[in-house]
Amino acid sequence: MFFQSQYNNTSNKSTNSLYLIDLSSPGAAAELTEKSYTTSDSNPIWINEDIVAFLAVRGSPATNLFTVSVSSKTITQVTNFTNSIGGIVYNSAAKKIAFTSSVYQGKNMEESAAERKRIASNPSSGVVYDQLQVTDWDFYVKKEKSQLFTASVEISNSSIKLVGSPLNVVSKYTGDFGLVPHDYSFSADGKSLVFVSEIPSREVAWSTETGAFTVPSDGSEEPKRHNNDYKASASQMAFSHDGKYVAWLQMQVPEFGTDQNRVILLDTTTGKQSRLIPEFENSPTMLKFSSDSKHLFLVIPVEKDIALFKVEIATNKMLRLTEDGSVSDFTQISSDNLLVNLNSFQYPSTLFILNCNDSAQLKKVYFENEKALENVWLSPTETYWFTGALNEKVQGLVLYPHGFNPEKKHPVAFIIHGGPHVSWNDGWSYRWNGNIFANQGYIIIIINFHGGNAYGQKFTNSIINNWGTYPYYDLMTGLDYFLDKAKYSDSNNTIALGASYGGYMINWINGHTDRFRALVQHDGVFSPISMAYNMDNVGFMQFEQGKPWIPSEREVAEANNPERFVQNWKTPTIVIHGELDYRVPLTEGISAFTALQRLGVESKFLYFPDENHWVLKPANSLKWHSEVFSWIGKYSNMTNWSW
């Protein structure tokens, strides 16, 4: 059971609806809730074999809880809150649900909805802040916070009903108000919940300190923190099915949001904590216990893939279960099998059954988009290695163009990843999909330069205070290596594109080489100095490039500052930015465009008033691709798709 998003380009509307697959006889998915562009259904969970609970906006502006009967398709509204809820989970042993909802300190859900309405009616729109954080990703931080609630339920007439009022289980927290629980789940008996939350404080804009908590599901005690010895980020907390263990991912370096995730195991009987797979150098991003509680399943970026591993708790023995592609989610469906959501450059989200004892057994059970993509060119992913910065091996990825002919010369699109502490994986995306550019006739080159998270923590850490040095060396060296070896690539017809840190690198490239015919800079950093003051989580840039009010640290930021080299800019560049991007604020994009215009460099500025750090709305995505293809096509003498 899953929800699927669909977009209608005629009406410019999107919707989510629920679907069901019978794994005993895989075939077409059955529609569980009717597709409608006036409703949107998401977050489906099983209550029992016939009842599915889900979240939807149906008939009221707030997101509420609904159920649908698998047998009759009858939809029942369970709640009618004026406060939206999110992230529902259910425990059958305790017959309880848990969810989040944003409330004001000391107020319940309905009181908070009334308070929000009162504030909105105030004739003055002024908001006073006496501490950071002011913005977060794409919104201004408010006094209301997302809290964790539980409610008992009764099963009745192919639906459920809530018993009593929802209970805020973190309201007894004695620290500053503002725990925002996420990654939460019930214990097997439903008596407890685990969750992680940033620790509220005046330092939240530069601190990454995250607490790993347990709390009684009846809210009878305050949340208990289990990682007081750590002042860094924590995530992915979970109970084992036998209740013996709690596990989570824990970073160790304060203020560094991409430190290595260590796998911490807590014995709930003794309180003893230990670290699993301490010798493994890569950083897991997801964990779940096996049904027998003897193993942990971990999702870990490894070179070009995001792979699924199985770890035996008693021995630390690791087994890699998937090879090519990127795992986005999974669930155990029997003692031997997992249902895995896998994707790659060649296919979007696809469901497979995977034998968790044998990585060779991977069986496709559902691929919704097979017919839609049957006539679309989807290049296989090739890789190559070269010696990059620090005399270390660096990996490159290659996709080949539609109509590829090794006897001809093809233009090259050089795509630079963001982060910078992520690596480019063999995975599907409709935003930065290499095969979309390959379909326009370009050879696609992607370099997983120093700083990425799929090659060990030392590789990740290497670019702190070195944003403009090692990555640039890797990128230029890796591109030269490919162009020299691949005689079918046109070394005189290359263009470069990048977003976020990739946009920073586009600005850096423009000041250091004129080898590219055109550049695409999306939401890129213009000045680390200004970013250290105006981005949402200022601690990130201050950790990476230094605190600019300290002279010795400012020197580091200035050495890696693209703004210092704008006098060298001469390559035609399109700059793209979203109004709601508070991670890399709009002024960074306008500054880059201003420099280009004042220097007389051919340039355009594409502005989205309703987008954040990413272009998420389908029509805006079409506009983005049309403008980008037009720009790079103009300078590479290619006729590209337009909208």
Residue, then its C-alpha position, 0 to 999 in steps of 0.5 A: m500500500f502506497f500513495q502516488s503523486q500525479y500532475n495534470n499539466t492542463s489544469n496545473k494541479s497535483t494530487n496524491s491518491l492511495y494504491l494497493i498491491d497484492l504481493s502474493s500475485p504482483g500485477a497492476a496496483a488497485e486504486l484505494t482512494e479515487k484520484s481527485y484534484t480537489t483532495s490529496d491523500s498521504n501517509p497511509i498506515w495499516i490498522n488491520e487487514d481491512i482498515v487503512a488510516f491516512l492523512a488528507v485535506r478533504g472538506s476543510p483547510a486542516t489536514n485530518l485523519f481518515t480511514v478507508s476500508v480495503s474491502s468496501k472502499t468506504i472512506t470515513q473521517v476520523t478527526n475534524f481538528t482545526n489544527s493540522i496533524g502529520g506523521i501518523v503511526y499506529n501501535s496495535a498492541a496498545k491501540k494507540i496512534a501518534f502524530t505531530s501538530s503545531v501548538y503554542q506553549g501551554k495550549n492544546m491543539e484547538e486552543s493553538a488554532a484559536e491563537r493562530k487566528r487571533i494573531a492573524s487578525n492583528p492589524s500589525s504584522g510585525v514580529v519581534y525576535d530576541q534570538l536566532q533562529v529567524t528563518d528555517w529553509d523556507f519559512y520564518v520561525k514562529k513561537e508555535k512548535s510541532q509537538l508529539f501527541t498520542a490518542s487511544v483508538e477503538i476499531s468500529n464499523s470498518s473504521i476507527k474512532l478516537v477515545g478522549s482528547p489527544l495528549n501532548v507527550v512532550s509537554k512535561y519536558t523541563g528544558d526550554f519549550g520547543l522540542v520538535p520530535h521526529d523519527y518517532s515510533f512506538s515500542a512493541d507493546g505501545k507503552s513507550l515512544v522513541f524520538v529525536s529532537e533538536i535541543p531548544s536553546r539560544e544557540v539553535a541556529w549554530s548548534t546541531e545538538t539533538g536529543a535521543f529520547t524515550v517517553p511513556s506513550d501516556g505522557s505520565e513522565e517527562p521525556k528521558r534523554h539518552n545521549n547527554d554525552y553528545k552535543a551533536s546531531a542524532s537521528q533515526m531512533a527505533f525500538s527493537h521488536d523484542g524491546k531489548y534495544v533502542a538504536w539511533l544514529q549519532m554524530q559526535v562533532p558539535e556544529f558539524g551537520t555532516d559528521q559521521n553517523r555512528v550506530i548507537l545501541l542502547d540495552t534497555t535493561t542495563g542502560k549500557q550503550s555500545r557502538l556497532i560497526p565502529e570500523f566502518e568508515n561510511s555514514p548510515t542514513m537510515l536504520k530499522f531492526s529486523s523482525d527477530s531483533k537480531h539484526l539491523f538494516l542500514v541504508i548507507p551511501v557507498e560510492k555511486d550507490i545508496a545501498l542496503f546492508k544487514v548487520e548482525i548485532a552480536t558479531n557486527k558482521m555486515l552483508r550488503l544486500t543491494e548493488d546498483g541504485s539507490v534505496s529510498d525505503f524498505t520494510q520487512i514483510s516476512s522472516d526472509n524478505l524485504l520490500v524495497n523501494l529502489n531507483s536509479f538513473q535508469y528508473p524511478s521508484t520501483l518496488f522489489i522483493l529482496n531476500c535479506n539473506d542473499s543479496a542476489q535475489l531481487k525480484k521486481v514486483y511493481f513499476e508504475n512508470e514502465k509504460a510511460l518510459e518505454n520509449v524514453w532514452l535512459s542511459p546506463t551509468e558508467t564510472y571511472w576513477f582518476t587521481g584527484a586532490l591529496n593524491e587520492k582516488v576520485q570517482g566520476l560518473v558518465l551518462y551517454p546522449h540519445g543518439f550516441n555515436p562513438e565515431k562522432k563528437h558530442p557536447v559535454a554537460f558537466i553537472i556539479h553536486g551540492g551539499p557539499h557533503v553529499s555525493w551524487n548517487d545513481g538515483w532518480s530525480y525529476r529536478w537534477n536528472g542526468n538522463i534529462f540532459a542526456n536526452q538533449g544530446y549531451i554526454i553527462i559527466i559527474i565528479n564525486f569530488h572531495g567532500g562527499n559522504a560516500y567515500g569515508q569520513k576523512f574524504t568528507n572532512s577534507i574540504i572544511n576550510n577548503w571549499g575552493t581548492y580540493p573540489y575544484y582540482d578534482l572537477m578540472t582533473g576529472l573532466d580533463y581525464f575523461l575528455d582525454k580518454a573519450k575521443y567522442s567528447d567535444s572538449n571545445n563544447t562543454i557547459a557546466l551546471g550546479a546548484s547550492y554548493g554546485g552553484y558556489m562552484i559555478n561562481w568559483i569556476n567563472g573566476h578561475t577558468d573560461r573553458f566552458r561555453a556557458l554556465v548555469q548557477h542555481d541558488g549558489v553561494f556568492s560570498p561565504i562572508s555574507m552567508a555566515y550572517n544571513m543564512d538560516n543555520v548560520g553555524f554551517m557556514q561558520f563551521e565550514q569557512g570560519k567566523p568572519w568577525i575573527p580575523s584569522e578565520r575571516e582569512v579562510a573565508e576570503a581565500n574561498n570567496p568567489e566574490r573576490f574573483v568576479q573581475n575575471w568573470k566572462t562566461p555567459t551565465i544564467v542565475i536562478h534563485g527562489e524567493l523562499d530560499y533561506r538556506v542560500p538567500l535570494t541576495e546571493g543570486i541577485s549579487a551574482f547577477t549584478a556582478l555579471q551585468r556590471l561586467g557586461v557578461e551575457s547573463k540572465f536571471l530566472y526568479f521564482p517567487d514561490e520556490n525555495h532552495w529547490v524548484l518543486k512545483p511541476a509547472n515551475s520545473l518545466k519552466w526551469h528546464s525550458e530556460v536552462f535547455s535554451w541557455i545551454g543550447k544557445y552556446s553549445n549549438m544544440t536544439n533543445w526541448s522548450w516549453 
